[in-house]
């Protein structure tokens, strides 16, 4: 037997006991969390695959000190959002549904129409759908900055360019 473990039996009446002094669970807080700025180029990236990676970074799941109830993710800047792509026939067959609030006010739009009118809405909508639907999700969503072209106003934060295919 190793020291630190209590002698226990695996029968139904006795439970396995463990020495809890040997470890501490660390919960993230403002002192521990180090928020960074990350730049992602969305050119020729599939929308859903891009959104899953961005949602993981925003949530902080790539960090060792990830805590589910705390904002420990990075700030994400996405450029070239107008050059994202869809697989299959989704560009013409997928439909985004919204409602004006008036009777009979349900409106439909395809990704092709949305890309012409507001290209950043596609990426924002996809990422927003993968974040929690609560106040924490709203807070995480504020760390996302999407731009249609190759330029962005966050050069002062010196975001580091990452390739989404290298993140696991």
C-alpha positions in Angstrom: 0.0 0.0 0.0 1.1 3.5 -0.8 1.2 6.0 2.1 -1.6 8.5 1.9 -4.2 5.9 1.0 -6.7 4.5 3.5 -7.1 0.7 3.5 -10.5 0.2 1.8 -12.5 -2.7 0.6 -14.4 -2.7 -2.8 -17.5 -4.4 -1.4 -20.9 -2.7 -1.4 -20.9 -1.6 2.3 -17.6 0.2 2.3 -16.6 3.0 0.1 -13.1 3.7 -1.3 -11.6 6.6 0.8 -8.8 8.8 -0.5 -6.5 11.2 1.2 -7.7 14.6 0.1 -4.7 16.5 1.5 -2.6 15.4 -1.5 -4.3 17.6 -4.1 -6.2 20.9 -4.3 -8.8 21.8 -6.9 -8.0 25.3 -8.3 -10.9 27.4 -9.5 -10.1 30.1 -11.9 -10.4 33.8 -10.8 -9.2 37.2 -12.0 -5.7 36.6 -10.5 -5.1 33.3 -12.2 -6.6 34.0 -15.7 -4.3 35.5 -18.3 -6.4 36.8 -21.2 -4.6 36.9 -24.5 -5.5 38.2 -28.0 -5.8 35.7 -30.8 -6.1 36.4 -34.5 -7.8 33.9 -36.8 -7.9 34.2 -40.6 -11.2 32.7 -41.8 -10.3 32.7 -45.5 -11.4 29.3 -47.1 -12.4 27.9 -43.7 -15.6 25.9 -43.3 -18.1 27.9 -41.1 -19.0 25.2 -38.6 -15.4 24.0 -38.1 -14.2 27.5 -37.6 -17.0 28.2 -35.1 -16.3 25.2 -32.9 -12.6 26.1 -32.6 -13.5 29.8 -31.8 -16.1 28.8 -29.2 -13.5 26.6 -27.5 -11.0 29.4 -27.3 -13.6 31.9 -26.1 -14.7 29.5 -23.4 -11.1 28.8 -22.3 -11.2 25.1 -22.8 -7.7 25.3 -24.3 -6.3 26.5 -21.0 -5.1 24.3 -18.1 -7.1 26.2 -15.5 -10.4 26.0 -17.3 -13.4 26.5 -15.0 -16.9 26.1 -16.4 -18.5 29.0 -14.5 -15.8 31.6 -15.2 -14.7 33.6 -18.2 -11.2 32.3 -18.7 -11.0 32.4 -22.5 -9.1 34.6 -24.8 -10.2 37.5 -26.9 -10.6 36.4 -30.5 -10.3 38.6 -33.6 -11.5 37.0 -36.9 -10.6 38.5 -40.2 -11.8 37.8 -43.8 -15.2 36.6 -42.5 -16.6 37.3 -46.0 -14.4 34.5 -47.5 -15.8 31.6 -45.4 -17.2 28.6 -47.2 -20.0 26.1 -46.7 -19.8 22.4 -47.6 -22.3 20.7 -49.9 -25.3 22.7 -51.0 -25.6 24.6 -47.8 -24.8 28.0 -49.4 -28.1 27.9 -51.3 -30.3 25.4 -49.3 -29.6 26.2 -45.7 -32.0 28.8 -44.2 -31.6 31.3 -41.4 -35.0 32.1 -39.7 -35.8 35.3 -37.9 -39.0 37.0 -36.8 -39.9 40.7 -37.0 -42.1 40.5 -34.0 -45.3 41.2 -36.0 -48.0 38.7 -36.9 -46.8 36.8 -40.1 -43.4 38.3 -39.7 -41.3 35.2 -40.1 -38.4 35.9 -42.5 -36.1 33.4 -44.2 -32.6 34.0 -45.7 -30.0 31.7 -47.3 -26.3 32.1 -46.4 -25.7 33.4 -49.9 -28.1 36.3 -49.3 -26.7 37.0 -45.8 -23.1 37.0 -47.1 -24.0 39.7 -49.6 -25.8 41.9 -47.0 -23.8 41.3 -43.8 -20.9 38.8 -44.1 -19.9 39.0 -40.4 -23.3 37.8 -39.3 -22.7 34.3 -40.6 -19.7 33.7 -38.3 -21.2 35.6 -35.4 -24.4 33.5 -35.5 -22.4 30.2 -35.8 -20.2 31.0 -32.8 -23.0 32.4 -30.7 -24.9 29.2 -31.1 -22.0 27.2 -29.6 -21.7 29.3 -26.5 -23.8 28.9 -23.3 -27.2 30.4 -23.3 -26.9 32.5 -20.1 -25.1 35.5 -18.7 -21.7 33.8 -19.0 -22.4 33.2 -22.7 -23.2 36.9 -23.2 -19.9 37.8 -21.4 -17.9 35.4 -23.6 -19.6 36.7 -26.8 -18.3 40.2 -26.0 -14.7 38.8 -26.4 -15.4 38.0 -30.1 -14.5 40.6 -32.8 -15.3 39.7 -36.4 -14.3 41.7 -39.5 -15.1 41.2 -43.1 -11.8 42.3 -44.6 -8.1 41.6 -43.8 -7.8 44.7 -41.5 -8.8 45.2 -37.9 -8.4 47.9 -35.3 -6.9 45.7 -32.6 -3.2 46.0 -33.7 -2.4 47.7 -30.4 -3.2 44.4 -28.5 -0.7 42.5 -30.7 -2.9 39.4 -31.3 -1.0 36.3 -32.2 -2.0 34.6 -35.5 -3.0 31.0 -35.0 -3.9 28.2 -37.5 -7.2 26.6 -36.4 -6.2 23.3 -37.9 -3.3 23.0 -35.3 -5.6 23.4 -32.2 -6.9 20.2 -30.7 
